[in-house]
Amino acid sequence: MRFALAPLAGFSDAPFRRLCFEGGADICYTEMVSAAGLAHGSSPTRHLLETMAGEGPVAVQLFGADERDLAVASRIVDGLVARSGDGRAVELNLNAGCPMTKVVRTGAGARLVEDPDKVRRLLVAMAENTDLPITLKTRLGPHPRETRIFEMLDAAESAGAKGIAVHARYTSQMHGGQVHLDVLSEVVGRSHIPVTGNGSVVDAKSAAEMAATGVAAIMVGRAALAHPDVFLRLKGRRVEECDAASRAERHIAYLLAFREHLAERYPDDHIPSADAFVSVKMHTHLFRYFSGMPGAAALRARLNMVRTIADVEDVLRGMRRFLL
Ligand SMILES: Cc1cc2nc3c(=O)[nH]c(=O)nc-3n(C[C@H](O)[C@H](O)[C@H](O)COP(=O)(O)O)c2cc1C
């Protein structure tokens, strides 16, 4: 079975993807990238498209609701892929599942589940402007009384999409509640393109249940956030235990390497300082590596205060002393 890291806004950036590749992921999705942002030249948005050395194959995910924006954004991704020449970007994916208000309000994300014909047009606009294979990520429908996934599958197939990732929940469920594996099995049965299954795969049991639907690959989101090596575990491989402080240090090293990469690649853009780059991620992500440990709440409070790399090193040194 092939395993993918799900697109995770605010998390699945290049440094974290690199950790997930080391942790057994076969492909990693970028966080969702605004087609309008790219089309209008936003540099922070462009930075989200960058990959870094040590990564494997990456699927770039776009969100948007406007055919022209998606056409321009797809051309930009295509140009970037050609320019980098590293062959890491292997797929261009359309987000038709994000339920966040700020996305849905613009007609994008989960709002698209209600309009399969629009999805077909958006996918065609993308396909006409890139050589990368186009794929779709979506949900079963707006709510359990309105299953639209089969029309979405038709839309994807008729637009020439090369795959579909299905979060087997309805928009009304957000990220909780039952994962509808019965509907997913039916999608697999009807599909002529590879189906990737997604939704609360966290361990061998949930992976086996998802695999039993016949999906070609399994996509994992939240379970990877605190455990980027979850993919190796799901593959039944032996995993060297990695203590949280070492994992955080590796993540920080990759953050700094990626910041250097951005600074070289975009010398005219504003790139946050190394201190800001690292401490923001400490506040938003790296603290998760320590959850469940004794004193985790107090540690989280300390990590929330860090403003510099020296502060972070200080906390990690203190932890090591505590652990030894
Ligand atoms: C913090 C967070 C950010 C997410 N960002 C995206 C995104 O950018 N694009 C997308 O298609 N889905 C996004 N999702 C949904 C996930 O890709 C995935 O479909 C969902 O978390 C279910 O998988 P899981 O149960 O393995 O976490 C996000 C979910 C979370 C929790």
The ligand as an ORCA input file, in Angstrom:
! r2SCAN-3c Opt
* xyz 0 1
  C      -5.012     21.566     10.384
  C      -5.596     20.992      9.123
  C      -5.315     21.593      7.908
  C      -5.867     21.076      6.725
  N      -5.539     21.667      5.526
  C      -6.022     21.121      4.375
  C      -5.635     21.659      3.117
  O      -4.846     22.608      3.007
  N      -6.169     21.072      2.004
  C      -7.034     19.999      2.072
  O      -7.466     19.501      1.031
  N      -7.379     19.467      3.255
  C      -6.883     19.995      4.390
  N      -7.191     19.404      5.584
  C      -7.920     18.132      5.596
  C      -6.905     16.969      5.583
  O      -6.164     16.952      4.386
  C      -7.620     15.601      5.718
  O      -8.536     15.469      4.665
  C      -8.366     15.496      7.044
  O      -7.570     15.955      8.125
  C      -8.795     14.034      7.299
  O      -7.665     13.208      7.383
  P      -7.113     12.694      8.832
  O      -8.311     12.149      9.562
  O      -6.079     11.659      8.498
  O      -6.567     13.897      9.528
  C      -6.699     19.935      6.768
  C      -6.984     19.347      8.008
  C      -6.443     19.853      9.173
  C      -6.738     19.170     10.482
*
